[in-house]
């Protein structure tokens, strides 16, 4: 066994981020992933920033290690291909719109009748049963709807900002990955498949779990804040800071940990401190020459004094001084630095890949390690429809039937490979993650 999912076949009816990234992780874990693309290709194959025809940065980083087959799901002749793919699948992942899923016969009831053992993973924006369940949604929409955008506190000119960090999307992909693994474990014991549902909304709320609580009787202030204060502040055009000031003034348990658990300026930049435990706070006070009891008695005063002291040295000096005392600390870095960071490279969190048309590129590596069945990321993303004909032949279609499907535009085939399809490019310095 070369990976934990070695021998499993995943069929992906995915687009954008959640399902493609989840199935990419499954490919890293040894699964065979067949990506079903529409006749025009995955949405991320098009766009103004083409690295090569049909190849963009966003497609490369979410689809490595897969095979590509192109099917017109609306074509009547495509149904026989879809059914055979379902029959061969251990896992089927879907994040098409709910209406498209029903129209194309990709709903769980239909799929389970064809293959009762299948693990079916579905992703929606807002869930399955609430009044907003049928609505479409993307990461930016769900971050706004869930309060996550406000919690992240990124704002410009009084307007909440959405960054390139698709937090709800990627976190949902990780939840789906865990759900699929759990369902596969259950199937090993029972022989029965099941449906897994994950929503961007549920994930966005999970990410805010630290603040998502209401104790009846103790938190009655929240009703007034939500019903009266917040609408009035919004009507006045209040920014995030003004809203938070009112909220904190109304809370009976306003947080105090930010005195020693936040970002501070230094003489040449900034550092993040994570002195969350009493012992870490004691060590922090010792290193900075402050009275550690202030952290509990007068946290705001402690934070003020700490901010003044940290301005007296460089970020690198404080990191060196605090790390030897086991105080969690790091310089605030930029993402661009991570691609060539020695520690990140050593951990295998970035790696180089060789793409047939794009050439050599560097991207995200493998985010977890397993000692007996290591995950590996060695093959780049596939050219469009590269594997259509080989997969159809493997599914039992004759050469004549394949030609008929191609002539009818039920399926589409890409150009012939310059080397055998599915052959991974072994990349120096990217052996996989193991312990």
C-alpha positions as CSV (number, residue, x, y, z in Angstrom):
1,X,0.0,0.0,0.0
2,X,1.6,3.3,-1.1
3,X,-0.9,5.6,0.5
4,X,-3.9,5.3,2.9
5,X,-6.4,5.5,-0.1
6,X,-4.3,3.3,-2.4
7,X,-6.7,1.2,-4.6
8,X,-9.7,3.6,-4.2
9,X,-11.3,5.3,-7.2
10,X,-12.7,8.8,-6.7
11,X,-15.0,10.3,-9.3
12,X,-15.2,14.1,-9.1
13,X,-18.0,16.2,-10.4
14,X,-16.5,19.3,-9.0
15,X,-15.8,22.9,-9.8
16,X,-14.0,25.9,-8.2
17,X,-12.5,25.0,-4.8
18,X,-14.1,22.6,-2.3
19,X,-14.5,19.4,-4.2
20,X,-11.4,19.8,-6.4
21,X,-9.2,20.5,-3.4
22,X,-10.7,17.6,-1.4
23,X,-10.1,15.2,-4.2
24,X,-6.6,16.5,-4.7
25,X,-5.8,15.6,-1.1
26,X,-7.3,12.1,-1.8
27,X,-5.0,11.8,-4.8
28,X,-2.1,12.7,-2.6
29,X,-3.3,9.9,-0.3
30,X,-3.0,7.4,-3.2
31,X,-6.5,7.4,-4.6
32,X,-7.1,7.4,-8.3
33,X,-9.1,10.6,-9.1
34,X,-11.1,10.9,-12.3
35,X,-12.1,14.5,-12.8
36,X,-15.2,14.9,-15.0
37,X,-15.0,18.2,-16.8
38,X,-17.7,19.9,-19.0
39,X,-17.0,20.4,-22.8
40,X,-15.6,23.8,-22.2
41,X,-13.3,22.6,-19.4
42,X,-13.3,23.3,-15.7
43,X,-14.2,26.9,-14.8
44,X,-10.6,27.6,-13.7
45,X,-9.2,26.5,-17.0
46,X,-10.4,29.8,-18.6
47,X,-9.6,33.4,-17.6
48,X,-7.3,36.2,-18.6
49,X,-4.1,34.8,-16.9
50,X,-3.4,31.8,-19.1
51,X,-0.1,30.1,-18.5
52,X,-0.7,27.9,-21.5
53,X,-3.9,27.1,-23.5
54,X,-6.5,25.8,-21.0
55,X,-4.1,26.1,-18.0
56,X,-4.2,28.7,-15.3
57,X,-2.6,29.0,-11.9
58,X,-5.9,28.3,-10.1
59,X,-6.4,25.1,-12.0
60,X,-2.9,23.8,-11.4
61,X,-3.1,24.2,-7.6
62,X,-6.4,22.3,-7.1
63,X,-6.1,19.5,-9.6
64,X,-2.7,17.8,-9.4
65,X,-2.5,14.0,-9.6
66,X,-5.9,13.6,-11.4
67,X,-7.1,12.1,-14.7
68,X,-9.4,14.3,-16.9
69,X,-12.4,13.1,-18.8
70,X,-14.8,15.6,-20.6
71,X,-18.5,14.8,-20.7
72,X,-21.5,16.9,-21.8
73,X,-23.7,15.9,-18.8
74,X,-26.8,17.2,-20.7
75,X,-26.3,14.9,-23.7
76,X,-28.6,11.9,-23.6
77,X,-25.7,9.6,-24.7
78,X,-23.6,10.7,-21.7
79,X,-25.8,8.9,-19.2
80,X,-24.4,5.5,-20.0
81,X,-20.9,6.9,-19.4
82,X,-22.0,8.5,-16.1
83,X,-23.6,5.3,-14.9
84,X,-20.4,3.2,-15.6
85,X,-18.3,5.8,-13.8
86,X,-20.6,5.6,-10.8
87,X,-20.4,1.8,-10.8
88,X,-16.6,1.9,-10.6
89,X,-16.5,4.7,-7.9
90,X,-15.6,4.1,-4.3
91,X,-16.1,7.8,-3.7
92,X,-18.2,10.3,-5.7
93,X,-17.8,14.0,-4.9
94,X,-20.2,16.6,-6.2
95,X,-20.5,20.4,-5.8
96,X,-22.5,21.3,-8.8
97,X,-25.6,23.4,-8.1
98,X,-28.5,21.5,-6.4
99,X,-30.7,21.9,-9.5
100,X,-27.9,20.6,-11.8
101,X,-27.3,17.6,-9.5
102,X,-31.0,16.6,-9.9
103,X,-31.2,17.3,-13.6
104,X,-28.1,15.2,-14.3
105,X,-29.1,12.2,-12.2
106,X,-26.2,12.8,-9.8
107,X,-28.4,13.0,-6.6
108,X,-27.6,10.6,-3.9
109,X,-30.7,8.4,-4.3
110,X,-30.0,7.9,-7.9
111,X,-26.3,7.2,-7.4
112,X,-26.9,4.8,-4.5
113,X,-29.3,2.7,-6.5
114,X,-26.5,2.2,-9.1
115,X,-23.8,1.7,-6.5
116,X,-25.0,1.1,-2.9
117,X,-21.3,1.0,-1.6
118,X,-20.5,4.4,-2.9
119,X,-19.4,7.2,-0.5
120,X,-21.2,10.3,-1.7
121,X,-19.9,13.6,-0.7
122,X,-22.0,16.7,-1.5
123,X,-21.2,20.3,-0.9
124,X,-23.7,23.2,-0.8
125,X,-23.5,26.8,0.2
126,X,-26.2,26.9,2.8
127,X,-27.1,23.3,3.6
128,X,-30.0,21.0,2.6
129,X,-33.1,21.8,4.7
130,X,-33.4,25.5,5.7
131,X,-35.2,28.1,3.7
132,X,-32.0,29.3,2.0
133,X,-30.8,25.8,1.1
134,X,-31.7,26.1,-2.6
135,X,-29.7,29.3,-3.0
136,X,-26.4,29.5,-4.8
137,X,-23.4,30.8,-2.9
138,X,-19.7,31.3,-3.1
139,X,-17.0,31.9,-0.5
140,X,-17.4,35.7,-0.4
141,X,-21.2,35.4,-0.1
142,X,-21.1,32.8,2.7
143,X,-18.4,34.7,4.6
144,X,-20.7,37.7,4.6
145,X,-23.8,35.7,5.4
146,X,-22.2,33.9,8.3
147,X,-20.5,36.8,10.1
148,X,-17.1,35.4,9.3
149,X,-16.1,38.4,7.2
150,X,-16.9,40.6,10.1
151,X,-15.0,38.4,12.6
152,X,-11.9,38.5,10.4
153,X,-12.1,42.3,10.8
154,X,-10.6,43.2,7.4
155,X,-12.0,46.6,6.4
156,X,-11.2,49.5,4.1
157,X,-13.0,52.8,4.2
158,X,-15.7,51.3,6.4
159,X,-16.4,48.4,4.0
160,X,-15.7,44.8,4.9
161,X,-13.0,43.2,2.7
162,X,-12.8,39.7,1.2
163,X,-9.2,38.6,0.6
164,X,-7.8,35.9,-1.7
165,X,-7.9,33.5,1.3
166,X,-11.0,31.5,0.5
167,X,-11.3,30.4,4.1
168,X,-14.8,28.9,4.0
169,X,-14.0,27.0,0.8
170,X,-10.7,25.4,1.9
171,X,-11.9,24.6,5.4
172,X,-15.0,22.9,4.0
173,X,-12.7,20.8,1.7
174,X,-10.8,19.6,4.8
175,X,-14.1,18.8,6.6
176,X,-15.2,16.8,3.6
177,X,-11.9,15.0,3.4
178,X,-12.4,13.9,7.1
179,X,-16.0,12.9,6.4
180,X,-15.0,10.8,3.5
181,X,-12.3,9.0,5.5
182,X,-14.8,8.3,8.3
183,X,-17.4,7.0,5.9
184,X,-14.8,4.7,4.3
185,X,-13.9,3.3,7.7
186,X,-17.6,2.6,8.4
187,X,-17.9,0.9,5.0
188,X,-15.0,-1.4,5.9
189,X,-17.0,-2.6,8.9
190,X,-20.5,-2.7,7.3
191,X,-20.1,-2.8,3.6
192,X,-22.5,0.0,3.2
193,X,-21.9,3.4,1.6
194,X,-23.5,6.7,2.8
195,X,-24.0,10.3,2.0
196,X,-21.8,13.1,3.5
197,X,-23.0,16.7,3.4
198,X,-20.9,19.7,4.1
199,X,-21.9,23.3,3.7
200,X,-19.8,26.5,3.4
201,X,-22.2,28.0,6.0
202,X,-21.6,25.3,8.5
203,X,-17.8,25.5,8.1
204,X,-17.9,29.3,8.4
205,X,-19.7,29.0,11.7
206,X,-17.3,26.2,12.9
207,X,-14.4,28.6,12.3
208,X,-16.0,31.1,14.7
209,X,-16.7,28.6,17.4
210,X,-14.7,30.5,20.0
211,X,-17.4,33.3,19.9
212,X,-20.5,31.3,18.9
213,X,-22.1,30.8,22.3
214,X,-25.1,32.2,24.1
215,X,-25.8,31.4,27.8
216,X,-29.4,32.1,28.6
217,X,-29.8,34.5,31.4
218,X,-26.1,35.6,31.3
219,X,-26.1,36.8,27.7
220,X,-29.4,38.7,27.4
221,X,-27.4,41.8,26.3
222,X,-27.1,40.2,22.9
223,X,-30.8,40.6,22.1
224,X,-30.6,44.3,22.6
225,X,-27.4,44.5,20.6
226,X,-28.8,42.5,17.7
227,X,-32.2,44.1,17.6
228,X,-31.4,47.7,18.4
229,X,-27.8,48.7,18.6
230,X,-26.4,47.0,15.6
231,X,-29.1,48.2,13.1
232,X,-28.7,51.8,14.3
233,X,-24.9,51.6,14.1
234,X,-25.2,50.3,10.5
235,X,-27.7,53.0,9.6
236,X,-25.2,55.6,10.8
237,X,-22.4,54.0,8.7
238,X,-20.4,52.9,11.7
239,X,-17.2,51.0,10.9
240,X,-16.0,47.7,12.4
241,X,-14.1,49.4,15.2
242,X,-17.1,51.5,16.3
243,X,-19.4,48.4,16.3
244,X,-16.9,46.4,18.3
245,X,-16.5,49.1,20.9
246,X,-20.3,49.1,21.5
247,X,-20.4,45.3,21.6
248,X,-17.5,45.0,24.0
249,X,-19.1,47.6,26.3
250,X,-22.2,45.6,26.5
251,X,-20.6,42.2,27.1
252,X,-20.3,41.1,30.7
253,X,-17.2,39.0,29.9
254,X,-15.2,41.2,27.4
255,X,-12.0,39.3,26.4
256,X,-8.8,40.2,28.2
257,X,-6.4,37.7,26.6
258,X,-5.6,40.2,23.8
259,X,-3.1,41.8,26.2
260,X,-0.7,39.0,25.6
261,X,-2.2,37.1,22.7
262,X,-2.0,39.4,19.6
263,X,0.3,41.2,17.2
264,X,2.7,43.9,18.5
265,X,4.9,46.4,16.8
266,X,8.7,46.2,17.1
267,X,11.4,48.6,16.1
268,X,11.5,47.2,12.5
269,X,8.2,45.4,12.0
270,X,5.8,43.3,14.1
271,X,5.6,40.0,16.0
272,X,2.7,37.8,17.1
273,X,2.7,36.6,20.7
274,X,0.7,33.6,21.9
275,X,1.3,33.7,25.6
276,X,-2.0,31.9,26.3
277,X,-1.0,29.9,29.4
278,X,0.0,31.3,32.9
279,X,3.4,29.8,32.5
280,X,4.0,31.4,29.1
281,X,2.8,34.8,30.5
282,X,5.3,34.4,33.4
283,X,8.1,33.7,30.9
284,X,7.0,36.6,28.8
285,X,7.1,39.0,31.7
286,X,10.5,37.7,32.8
287,X,11.9,38.3,29.3
288,X,10.5,41.8,29.0
289,X,11.1,42.8,32.6
290,X,7.5,43.5,33.4
291,X,5.4,42.6,36.4
292,X,3.7,39.3,35.4
293,X,0.9,39.7,37.9
294,X,-0.4,42.6,35.9
295,X,-1.6,40.2,33.2
296,X,-4.3,38.9,35.5
297,X,-4.9,42.0,37.7
298,X,-4.8,44.7,35.0
299,X,-4.5,43.1,31.6
300,X,-5.0,46.4,29.7
301,X,-2.2,48.0,31.6
302,X,0.0,45.0,31.0
303,X,-0.7,45.1,27.3
304,X,0.2,48.8,27.1
305,X,3.5,48.2,28.9
306,X,4.2,45.2,26.8
307,X,3.6,47.2,23.6
308,X,6.1,49.9,24.8
309,X,8.8,47.4,25.6
310,X,8.5,45.5,22.4
311,X,9.2,48.6,20.4
312,X,12.7,48.8,21.8
313,X,14.1,45.8,19.8
314,X,13.8,44.3,16.3
315,X,11.5,41.5,15.5
316,X,14.4,39.1,15.0
317,X,15.8,40.0,18.4
318,X,12.5,39.4,20.2
319,X,11.9,36.1,18.4
320,X,15.4,34.8,19.5
321,X,14.9,36.1,23.0
322,X,11.4,34.6,23.5
323,X,11.9,31.3,21.7
324,X,14.7,30.3,24.1
325,X,12.1,30.8,26.9
326,X,9.5,28.7,25.1
327,X,7.1,31.7,24.6
328,X,5.2,31.1,21.3
329,X,6.2,33.9,19.0
330,X,6.8,34.6,15.3
331,X,7.5,37.5,13.0
332,X,4.6,38.6,10.9
333,X,5.6,37.4,7.5
334,X,4.1,37.8,4.0
335,X,2.7,34.9,2.0
336,X,5.2,35.5,-0.8
337,X,8.0,34.6,1.6
338,X,6.6,31.2,2.2
339,X,7.3,29.8,-1.2
340,X,11.0,29.9,-0.5
341,X,11.1,29.6,3.3
342,X,13.7,27.0,4.4
343,X,11.4,25.6,7.2
344,X,8.4,25.4,4.8
345,X,10.5,23.6,2.3
346,X,11.9,21.2,4.9
347,X,8.4,20.3,6.0
348,X,7.3,19.6,2.4
349,X,4.6,22.2,2.5
350,X,5.8,23.6,-0.8
351,X,7.1,21.5,-3.7
352,X,8.1,21.8,-7.3
353,X,6.1,20.1,-10.1
354,X,6.7,19.6,-13.8
355,X,3.7,20.3,-16.0
356,X,3.6,19.1,-19.6
357,X,2.7,22.5,-21.1
358,X,3.3,25.0,-18.3
359,X,6.7,23.7,-17.3
360,X,8.1,23.7,-13.8
361,X,6.2,25.4,-11.1
362,X,6.1,25.6,-7.3
363,X,3.0,25.2,-5.3
364,X,1.5,23.8,-2.1
365,X,2.8,20.5,-0.9
366,X,1.3,17.9,1.4
367,X,-0.3,19.2,4.7
368,X,-0.2,16.0,6.8
369,X,2.1,13.1,7.4
370,X,1.5,9.4,8.0
371,X,4.4,7.1,9.0
372,X,3.2,3.8,7.4
373,X,1.3,5.1,4.3
374,X,2.8,8.5,3.4
375,X,1.0,11.0,1.3
376,X,2.8,12.1,-1.9
377,X,2.3,14.9,-4.3
378,X,4.3,14.2,-7.5
379,X,2.0,14.5,-10.5
380,X,0.9,17.8,-12.0
381,X,-2.6,18.6,-13.0
382,X,-3.9,16.9,-16.2
383,X,-4.3,18.6,-19.6
384,X,-8.0,18.9,-20.6
385,X,-9.7,15.6,-21.4
386,X,-6.4,13.9,-21.7
387,X,-7.8,10.6,-20.3
388,X,-11.2,10.4,-22.0
389,X,-10.5,7.6,-24.4
390,X,-8.5,5.4,-22.0
391,X,-11.1,5.7,-19.3
392,X,-13.9,4.9,-21.7
393,X,-12.0,1.8,-22.9
394,X,-11.4,0.8,-19.3
395,X,-15.2,1.2,-18.6
396,X,-15.9,-1.4,-21.3
397,X,-16.7,0.8,-24.3
398,X,-15.5,-0.6,-27.6
399,X,-13.4,1.5,-30.1
400,X,-16.5,1.9,-32.2
401,X,-18.6,3.0,-29.3
402,X,-16.0,5.5,-28.1
403,X,-15.8,6.9,-31.7
404,X,-19.6,7.2,-31.7
405,X,-19.7,9.1,-28.4
406,X,-17.0,11.4,-29.6
407,X,-18.7,12.1,-32.9
408,X,-22.0,12.8,-31.1
409,X,-20.2,15.3,-28.8
410,X,-21.4,13.3,-25.8
411,X,-17.8,13.2,-24.7
412,X,-14.6,15.0,-25.7
413,X,-11.0,14.0,-26.0
414,X,-7.9,16.1,-25.6
415,X,-4.6,15.9,-27.5
416,X,-2.4,12.9,-27.2
417,X,0.1,12.9,-24.4
418,X,3.7,13.6,-25.0
419,X,4.5,10.8,-22.6
420,X,2.3,7.9,-21.2
421,X,-0.8,9.3,-19.5
422,X,-0.7,9.2,-15.8
423,X,3.0,8.9,-15.5
424,X,4.0,11.1,-12.5
425,X,7.0,13.4,-12.7
426,X,9.2,12.6,-9.7
427,X,10.3,15.9,-8.3
428,X,13.6,16.2,-6.3
429,X,13.0,17.4,-2.8
430,X,9.3,16.3,-2.9
431,X,9.4,12.7,-1.6
432,X,6.1,13.0,0.2
433,X,5.3,13.4,3.9
434,X,6.1,10.7,6.4
435,X,7.3,10.7,10.0
